[in-house]
Structure formats: structure tokens, C-alpha cells
Amino acid sequence: MSKSVGTSQLRVDAYDKVTGRAKYVEDLCDASALVVKICHAKIAHGYVKSIDTAAAMAITGVEKVITCFDVPNIPFPTAGHPWSTDPGHQDIADRLLLNRHVRYYGDDIAVVVADNEVAAVQGIRALKVEYEELPFVLDPQEAMEEGRAQIHANYPNNILKHTTINNGNYAKACQEEGLIKVEGWYNTPIVQHCHIENHGCYGYEEAGKIVVVSSTQIPHIVRRICGQALGLPWGKIRLIKPYIGGGFGNKQDALYEPLCAYVTQQMGGRLVKLLCDREETFVTNRVRHAIRTHIISWVRPDGTFAARKIEAFSNQGGYASHGHSICAKGVGAFPQLYPCPNVEGHAYTIFTNCPAAGAMRGYGIPQAMFAGEAHIDDVARALGRDPIEFRRQNLMPVGYVDGFSKNELYHDTFNQCMDKGMTMLDFQRKQAEYANQTGDIRRGVGLAVFWYNTAVWPISLESTSCRMVLNQDGSLQFQTGETEIGQGCDTAYSQMVADAVGVPFSDVHVVSNQDTEITPFGLGAYASRQTYIGGFSIIKTGQALRERILKIAHDQTRMPIETLDLVDGFIVRKSDGRVLKSLGDLATECLYSVEDSHHITAEETAQIKTNAYSFGCSFAEVEVDIKLCKVKLLKMVNVHDCGTLINPALAEAQVHGGMSMAIGYGLSEELKFDGKTGKPLNNNLLDYKLSTMMDHPTLEGAFVENIEPTSPYGTKSLGEPPACSGAPAIRNAILNATGVAMMRCPMTPHVLFEEFTKAGLLPEME
């Protein structure tokens, strides 16, 4: 019996995507659609006092102007989290369709609806807005200070949430004699996802429902949010998700779907389209949280930790979006990755007058790993220890079980991954070769490890459904609510289906596009959950379909069900391996029988109450030009334990994509703001220094395949982990090359110049 899982099958969407046949939101929207353009606030904080719409309405082609004074006063949440009947597990409802209270430069205050784009843009420019300006604050720790501008009335000192970790007795443990104190502040920036396809959606009314077609990762969740925002029953909304050109978490939010639904409602159900341009995507969609982290480690001379403390201050921006979950996850990783008996942790999420921060690939772990893994190298250096050996001594041991998630480290994963990465980079030889350099051009090697969860249980609901239908020729199609966003899950799912049912991969046809009217319920693409969570409903549905097929095979062959099997699309007798008939012949006979016709289908739902650890590491080799304050990345290696590989080629592609994001995060990307106005300064792909293939050195991905016992296919998260440890590996390579610790990323020439000057590698500027 051939197996599809574990083989590098060609992507099922490859041909359509490379030939341009694949249709995205903008391709599908009819040219007759009315154009919706948004008026964005030109202040960082304050109130809209009035909007004069007369000049805009006088422009030929402008059909309607809707302002913040017109929309319903129904606050709604936007985060792409499962809904809960428990109010304590519901997201913060702090958004309106348009906002009179402006909370960041670019906030949505009005829309112009026109019959062409030129008229819509002219209409926006013609609006006359009067503001009442208030003081604003961009830094989260400053926003916590007494007397600062209050961004949301219900959150004193702008603190959205503060949570703590208290294991053992930190205050007492750090008083132990002979301890070495290592302390540092580590800063990560605001960045944007920069997916190829900007967010866009269009809407219309049909059959008594509002239909929204959107580039979203979470169609079923967005339908619910649209209903909440408009005060409509959720069943009155139909959400359709076609092919999507990347999301990386930005589209794990309800972005403009509720506004689009409202506008079509106000236009009598006419077709309207709302497409973001790149500048809007940078600011008015979502960004990654900038997090400032303070870590103190009290370590014994033998290298064991006596006590550790972490404080993390997360810049939430103007609206809650995913809120505190990002910062809490990062701080939650701290006591797990390097267990210590005495840990104190504080996670703060703070509103500021920056763009709203939401989910982005890694969900708080890239920030946490930059701080945590930079700090581990700092501790190792303070002790005069080799950074790998120090990690081996202190990393999570085999058999460790997290008390909350119940996740367990079943294998010697960290050592296996580090051993493989060291060999691939020739780490030890190069580390020795690059020691004690003194020239202007220096090389170094560094590493960083990472920890990651799979899916969101037990924090939130995990549920997934699958439907399979057998065709007359013995092929089958299947649907899930879990979305393909470019990562390749449609292909991985097709491989799983083939093995679960017992048919060739070529006979499996995925219905890629989700439609809440017909697609079984699923929560979408996030939390690196796809292959792990989807596997449960796929294997459950596949088994149900097999049982129905074999019952029909019994009726048609008269053989006992116990003696029959379905192998590679054929009904086979187990005792002698004889092929009794093809699945195509069985299906045709069944469907067209005049005596007993059957439509052969199966649909099952699985609720998952397990989670799984994913682990791995990054190794980097750099060349640093001291005088130019410039870093050249020479090589990067990522090694992952993500369980059984469903499709090795797709897995490697995921790793390379994540490494690319990590390179940009470490060396070049940062969304900047004018401190005097709050205005974004580089919200475009010219001034925002996105990592491209021209910036990439040799990239190598590798895997340690330790089967995950809680997973039906032995797999676990891979989508986000490749982006988690690259930046601190680069940072630690710079430290190895120069002896200078970088305490923030991106590590641009400006940052290196400042730190090299402090360290005496460059002359002081007069």
C-alpha cells in the first residue's frame, strides 16, 4: 500500500498559480463595483469635531459619504480568535466601523463611495475635517506614566492588561551567596507583514444576506464579527474566501470586512469594493508588537540558575486587536525554555497612539526569543562559558511537562537539533577560528534556540470539521474550514486524505476556497495549527467514508466486511490480496443503481484538547565591517523538530520563508514614526527596508523527525517557528565577532555605530 504522507508531492495549486489562473479578490470583483475609499485621520490622538462633506458630494461620480457620525454605536472586537460563550474569554470590543475618537495617525474616520476610483480619491481629498487634538504617546512605558493622555477610558494608565508569573521565591533566591547577576534591556521594533497581496474585500446583498468576499485567513470568524459589528444575526452574513496572497497573521483579524458589509447595506445592496493600497496596509491593518524586555538572571558559578526575572512591555497601539495574548505567550515561554525554580515574570500590554498591533508570524515568540536568547549568550559570556554547552546544561530536559498546557518534551530534541545545526555550519571550527579578532573586518558565528506551541488549546477552543464526497469515478473531493493562505496546507491535507481513505493522491481534489454557506466549520489559519488540528477531522472523516465504502463493497461482492480493505483506490480481499473491483466501478454502480442508489459522503467534526511543543534552532555566520558599521550575513541554518513531515519539500519552503522574515527582522525592518506628529515615516516598500532575495546568503533548512504522539499523523507546528530564532542568532554572531552586544533589532548601521562607539571600537564623534 503506497503512502502519500511523507512524500514531496507537487502542490495542488501550483499550476493555477504559476499560470495566473488562480483568482484572488481583485480578480473576482466585477468592474461595475462601486469604489470605497477611506479617509484616514491626520492627527495621532484627539476627536473629530466635524466633517464637511459638501465639496466631496459635489464631485461627479461620488454617490455617498459616510462619516464617523453616521455609523452605529456598536463596539466590536476584531481579533481572529474563536468566540466563547464565557465573557471572560471574549476579545475586547473597542472598535467602531468609523471612529470619532482618533487613536492613531491614520485612524478611519469616513468613507467616500463613488462609481470610479478617481472620483473616490478626489472625494477623500475634498473632505474638510476639523479636529480637537489631544496629547499623544508612542512609547508604551511612557504611556503608563501618570498624567499621560488616556487612550481608552476603561484602562487606567493605558494598561490593557498586566499578568504575572510567580514560581518559587525570586526575592529570597537572589540573595544566595556567590551569585553572578546578569541584566539587560532588549528591544524589538514595530514591523509589518508585507504579504504580496494587500488586504481587500467586496460586498453585495443576495437572497436576504450580505455577502462579503475577502482576503482573510479566518472566514467563519470574520462572518461572526461582521454580524456583531452590524447588529445582525450571524447567519445573515455570508463570507467567501478565495485564493489569498499571503497573510502571516495580518489577515487573522477582521480588517475592513465589517465596514464593507455596512457600506453595501447603506447602498441598497449594491456591489462595493474596498481595496487597501500598500501605504494603508502598513498602518491601518495590523503590525507586529514592539516589545521592550527587561531580564535579570542570578546564576551560580557552576552555570545553574538560582533565580530569574522578566518584565515585558508590549506596544499594543490604539486598539486591542489580539491584545495581551501576544505578550503573555512570550513571557510564558520564559520559565519553560530554561526551567528555573525561582522565576518572577510580568507581562504588560499598553495602549499607545501607534497603529493597532495584532497577530504576526510567531505570535510574540520572535520578540521573546530575541530577548531571551540574546540574554542567554550574555550570561554565557559573563561566565566565560561556551554558549552551546551553557544551553545544553540549562535547556528544558527530556520529560519536562508544562503544568498549564500539559505539553511534554518526549525526545532529546534540543541536543539533536543543535548537533545537526553545528555540523551544517561547521560551528565549532569557525567559532575557534574567529576568536580574538582585531581587524576592521571580523567574522562570527552565533546560535539561538526556540520554543513553540501548536494550536491554542487550552487557552481557547480548538475545533475542526471535514467533508468528503465520493465521485462516480472513484475520485473524491473534500472541504475543510481551515484555510490555504499560500503555505501549502491544501496539498498537505490532500496527502492526509489520500492515506486516510486509501486512494491515490491524484484522485483527491480539494475545494480550496471557503464559503461559510457551504464549508464545514473551521477556525482558519493561525497558531501553526493547520496540519496538527486538521489531521484529527481528516482521519475521522476518512475512516467514516471508508466504513461506508466497505459496507457497499460487502453488498456488491458478498464478502464479509472484515475481509475487505480499500488500497490505492481498489477494493482488496485481505486474505489473498486479490483486487475485487475498483473504487470507480463501485461508486458508479452504487450511484446509478435503480434498486439502491447511494450518495457516498462523510462529514465529521473533531474537538481537540491537546497541544504539542515544537522546537528548533538557528545558526548564523556573519561578517562585520567595523568602520562601515555594517553586517553581511554569510550563511544561515535552521533546524526544526516539527514531528513527521507531511510533505518534505513544502516543509523546507516554509523554513526558507521564515528565515527570510527573520533576516529582515534582525537587520533592516522597522516601521518608524515622527515623534512630533505621530505620522508614519516609511509606510511604503521603498523606504521600509524589507529583506529580499538580494539580502539572502546561503539558507539551509533541516529537520529532526521525532513523531508527535498526540497527533494522528505525528506532526506539529512548522508555519511560524522558522521566523522565531533567526534574529537572535544573527545578534549572537555579531557578539561573537566583535565582543559587542546589540540590545535591539533591527541591527542597522545606526545601531552598530552607537554600540561600537560605546565599546571603543570607533572614535568618539566631536
PEHUTA-V876525 format. One record per backbone hydrogen bond with DSSP energy under -0.5 kcal/mol. NH is the residue of the N-H (numbers start at 1). CO is the residue of the C=O. Records with the same first field share a line. If there is no record, write none. Layout:
BEGIN
NH: CO, CO
END
This chain:
BEGIN
6: 646
7: 4, 646
9: 7
14: 11
17: 13
18: 14
19: 15
20: 16
21: 16
22: 16
28: 24
29: 25
33: 30
34: 271
35: 114
36: 273
37: 35, 112
39: 110
40: 38
41: 107
46: 102
47: 132
48: 100
49: 47, 130
50: 130
52: 128
53: 51
57: 53
58: 54
59: 56
62: 59
63: 113
64: 113
66: 111
68: 109
70: 67
71: 67
74: 72
75: 73
76: 95
80: 252
81: 79
87: 85
89: 86
90: 87
94: 76, 92
95: 76
99: 108
100: 98
102: 46, 100
105: 353
106: 41, 104
107: 104
109: 39, 107
110: 39
111: 66
112: 37
113: 64
114: 35, 112
115: 61
120: 116
121: 117
122: 118
123: 119
124: 120
125: 121
126: 122
127: 123, 124
128: 52
129: 127
130: 50
132: 47
133: 131
134: 45
143: 139
144: 140
145: 142
148: 145
151: 149
155: 152
158: 155
159: 156
160: 158, 349
161: 349
163: 347
165: 345
167: 343
173: 169
174: 170
175: 172
176: 173
179: 176
180: 299
181: 179
182: 180, 297
184: 295
186: 293
187: 743
188: 291
191: 189, 288
197: 245
198: 196
201: 274
202: 213
203: 272
204: 211
205: 269
206: 209
209: 206
210: 236
211: 204, 209
212: 210, 238
213: 202
214: 212, 240
215: 200
216: 214
217: 251
218: 251
222: 218
223: 219
224: 220
225: 221
226: 222
227: 223
228: 224
229: 225
230: 226
231: 227
232: 227
236: 233
237: 234
238: 210
240: 212
241: 514
242: 240
243: 23
246: 244, 485
250: 247
252: 249
254: 78
255: 253
260: 256
261: 257
262: 258
263: 259
264: 260
265: 261
266: 262
267: 263
268: 265
269: 264
270: 267
272: 203
273: 34
274: 201
276: 199
281: 277
282: 278
283: 279, 280
284: 280
285: 280, 281
287: 356
288: 191
290: 315
292: 313
293: 186, 291
294: 311
295: 184, 293
296: 309
297: 182
298: 307
299: 180, 297
300: 304
303: 300
306: 298
307: 298
308: 342
309: 296
310: 344
311: 294
312: 346
313: 292
314: 312, 348
315: 290
316: 314, 350
317: 350
318: 354
322: 357
323: 320
325: 322
326: 323
328: 324
329: 325
330: 326
331: 327
332: 328
333: 329
334: 330, 331
335: 331
336: 333
337: 333
338: 334
339: 336
343: 167, 341
344: 308
345: 165
346: 310
347: 163
348: 312, 346
349: 161
350: 314
351: 158
352: 317
353: 137
357: 316
358: 287
361: 248
363: 360
365: 362
368: 364
369: 365
370: 366
371: 367
372: 368
373: 369
374: 369, 370
375: 371
376: 372
377: 373
378: 374
379: 375
380: 376
381: 377
382: 378
383: 379
384: 380, 381
385: 380
390: 386
391: 387
392: 388
393: 389
394: 390
395: 391
396: 337
399: 409
400: 397
402: 407
406: 402
409: 400
410: 408
413: 411
416: 412
417: 413
418: 414
419: 415
420: 416
421: 417
422: 418
423: 419
424: 420
425: 421
426: 422
427: 422
430: 426
431: 427
432: 428
433: 429
434: 430
435: 432
437: 434
442: 440, 624
444: 622
446: 620
448: 618
450: 616
452: 614
454: 612
455: 527
459: 456
460: 456
464: 606
465: 521
466: 604
467: 479
468: 602
469: 477
470: 600
471: 475
474: 471
476: 507
477: 469
478: 509
479: 467
481: 465
485: 483
491: 488
492: 488
493: 489
494: 490
495: 491
496: 492
497: 493
498: 494
499: 495
500: 496
501: 497
502: 498
503: 498
507: 504
508: 505
509: 476, 507
510: 508
511: 478
512: 510
514: 241
516: 239
518: 515
519: 515
523: 463
525: 217
526: 524
529: 526
533: 529
534: 529, 530
535: 531
536: 532, 533
537: 533
538: 534
539: 535
540: 536
541: 537
542: 538
543: 539
544: 540
545: 541
546: 542
547: 543
548: 544
549: 545
550: 546
551: 547
552: 548
553: 549
554: 550
555: 551
556: 552
557: 553
558: 554
563: 560
564: 561
565: 572
567: 565, 570
569: 502
570: 567
571: 581
572: 565, 570
573: 578
574: 563, 572
577: 573
580: 571, 578
581: 571
583: 569
586: 582
587: 583
588: 584
589: 585
590: 586
591: 587
592: 588
593: 589, 590
598: 590
600: 598
601: 599
602: 468
604: 466
606: 464
608: 462, 606
614: 452
615: 641
616: 450
617: 639
618: 448
619: 637
620: 446
621: 635
622: 444
623: 632
624: 442
625: 623, 630
626: 440, 624
629: 625
630: 625
632: 623
633: 631
634: 621, 632
635: 621
636: 698
637: 619
638: 700
639: 617
640: 702
641: 615
642: 640, 643
644: 714
646: 644
651: 647
652: 648
653: 649
654: 650
655: 651
656: 652
657: 653
658: 654
659: 655
660: 656
661: 657
662: 658
663: 659
664: 660
665: 661
666: 662
667: 663
668: 664
669: 664
671: 190
672: 670
674: 679
675: 673
677: 674
678: 674
681: 672
682: 672
684: 682
688: 684
689: 687
690: 688
695: 692
696: 693
698: 634
700: 636
702: 638
704: 640
705: 703
706: 704
707: 705
708: 714
709: 707
711: 708
714: 711
716: 642
722: 718
723: 720
724: 721
725: 721
729: 725
730: 726
731: 727
732: 728
733: 729
734: 730
735: 731
736: 732
737: 733
738: 734
739: 735
742: 740
745: 187
747: 666
748: 746
752: 748
753: 749
754: 750
755: 751
756: 752
757: 753
758: 754
759: 755
760: 756, 757
761: 756
762: 756
END
